[in-house]
Amino acid sequence: MFSHIIVGAAQGSTLYVGDMLFYAILFIVLMALIAKFAWGPVNAMLKERADRISNDIDSAEQSRLEAEKLAEQRKEALDNSHAEATSIINNAKDSGAKERELIIGNAQNEAKSLKDKAKQDIEQERADALKSAQDDIASLSIEIASKVIKKELDENSQKDLIDSYIEGLGDSK
């Protein structure tokens, strides 16, 4: 159309104004069509993508905060469980020490009781032995008395004889 208008006549370079005007109008029409039909959906798609990325970033931040919170809770729970385990161990040690003291005390009491019983048994045996010795002495005294009667001792001589015999039995033990 306007191809016959030539602007500038330089050596070998020619500029066709008609073609240039045609391309400019064609460019403006193409831009209007793009703005009318493609720009809205492309903008909507870009906005949707930006929103999705923003939501993903917010979601990631929330997840990170929740993970930190859970990690802190787990750390507290672990610290609590360590404290509880330490408390249980200390209680078990204390209980074991008390039980040991109780067992030692019971054993000492039982040993003392056995010792006291043994002393009582010894005392009883001693008393029984003394009683048996007295019985033996009495029977021997009767024998001596009967022999002395045959010899006719006086009362003082008989008493001296019995006392000396009793002393002799006491020394032999």
Order of alpha helices (4+ residues) and beta strands (2+ residues): beta-beta-alpha-alpha-alpha
